[in-house]
C-alpha cells in the first residue's frame, strides 16, 4: 500500500479564500442542475405561518438569544420580511447579486474561477 502525505502551507486568509472557492463551486453546480436561486433559497411556507409548538427534547424551544441569554421560540413564527432581508445580506456577503441570488461574474473571476463564469454565462450578473 502506498500512502501520500500532502502538506499545504496556508494562512487564515488563504483558507478563507479556499472555502469561498468551494462554496461558489457548489453554487455553480446547483445553478447548472436547475436550482432557481432566489426562488429555491427559502424555507417551507409553514415556517412563516405555523407557530412552533414543541421540539423533541426541547419542549420550550429554548435557543441562544442576545449575549448569554437563552430565549424561548415556543409559539413564534419566522418573519418573512426579516428572513428575506437576512437572505439578501447573505448574498451581499458572498458577493452575489441580491436581486437574483446568482453569483456575479466579478466574484467568480476574483476567486480564479473565470472558466466557471464562462460556463454559467446565462445565469450570471
C-alpha positions in Angstrom: 0.0 0.0 0.0 1.3 3.4 -1.0 0.3 6.5 1.1 1.0 10.1 0.2 1.0 13.0 2.6 0.4 16.4 1.1 1.2 19.4 3.2 -0.1 22.8 2.2 1.2 25.8 4.0 -1.7 28.2 4.2 -2.6 31.1 6.4 -6.1 32.0 7.6 -6.8 34.3 4.6 -5.8 31.5 2.2 -8.0 29.1 4.0 -10.9 31.5 3.8 -10.3 32.0 0.1 -10.2 28.3 -0.4 -13.6 28.0 1.4 -15.1 30.7 -0.8 -14.0 28.9 -3.9 -15.6 25.7 -2.7 -18.8 27.5 -1.7 -19.0 29.2 -5.1 -18.3 25.9 -7.0 -21.2 24.3 -5.1 -23.4 27.1 -6.0 -22.3 26.8 -9.7 -23.2 23.1 -9.7 -26.6 23.9 -8.2 -27.3 26.5 -10.9 -26.2 24.1 -13.6 -28.5 21.4 -12.2 -31.5 23.8 -12.4 -31.7 25.4 -9.0 -33.6 28.7 -9.1 -31.6 30.9 -6.6 -34.0 33.4 -5.2 -37.0 31.1 -5.5 -35.3 28.0 -4.0 -33.3 29.8 -1.3 -36.2 29.9 1.1 -37.9 27.9 3.8 -41.1 25.9 3.6 -44.2 28.2 3.9 -45.2 26.7 7.3 -42.2 28.3 9.0 -43.8 31.7 8.3 -47.4 30.8 9.3 -47.4 27.9 11.9 -46.3 28.7 15.4 -43.6 26.4 16.8 -45.2 24.3 19.5 -42.5 21.9 20.7 -39.3 20.3 19.6 -38.2 16.8 20.6 -36.1 17.0 23.8 -36.6 20.8 23.9 -40.3 21.4 24.8 -39.9 25.1 25.5 -37.9 25.5 22.2 -35.0 27.3 24.0 -32.5 28.8 21.7 -29.5 31.2 22.1 -30.5 34.8 22.4 -28.6 38.1 22.7 -25.4 37.8 24.7 -25.6 34.9 27.1 -29.4 34.9 27.3 -31.5 31.9 26.4 -34.9 32.6 24.9 -37.9 30.5 24.1 -39.3 30.5 20.5 -42.3 28.5 21.5 -45.4 29.9 19.7 -43.2 32.0 17.4 -43.2 32.1 13.6 -40.5 33.5 11.3 -41.0 37.0 10.0 -40.8 36.6 6.2 -39.6 40.2 5.6 -36.8 39.7 8.2 -35.9 36.4 6.6 -35.7 38.0 3.1 -33.6 40.9 4.4 -31.2 38.4 6.1 -31.0 36.3 2.8 -30.1 39.5 0.8 -27.4 40.3 3.4 -26.1 36.7 2.9 -26.0 37.2 -0.8 -24.1 40.5 -0.4 -21.5 38.9 2.0 -20.9 36.2 -0.7 -20.5 38.8 -3.4 -23.6 37.6 -5.2 -26.4 39.6 -6.8 -29.0 40.5 -4.3 -31.9 40.8 -6.8 -31.4 37.4 -8.4 -29.3 35.4 -5.9 -26.9 34.5 -8.7 -23.2 34.8 -8.5 -21.6 37.9 -10.0 -19.1 37.3 -12.8 -16.7 39.6 -11.0 -16.9 37.4 -7.8 -16.0 34.3 -9.7 -13.2 36.0 -11.5 -11.8 37.3 -8.3 -11.7 33.8 -6.9 -9.9 32.5 -10.0 -13.0 30.8 -11.4 -13.2 32.6 -14.7 -13.8 29.2 -16.5 -16.9 28.6 -14.3 -18.1 32.2 -15.1 -17.9 31.4 -18.8 -19.8 28.2 -18.4 -22.6 29.9 -16.3 -22.8 33.0 -18.5 -26.6 32.6 -18.9 -27.2 32.7 -15.1 -24.7 35.3 -14.0 -25.0 39.1 -13.5 
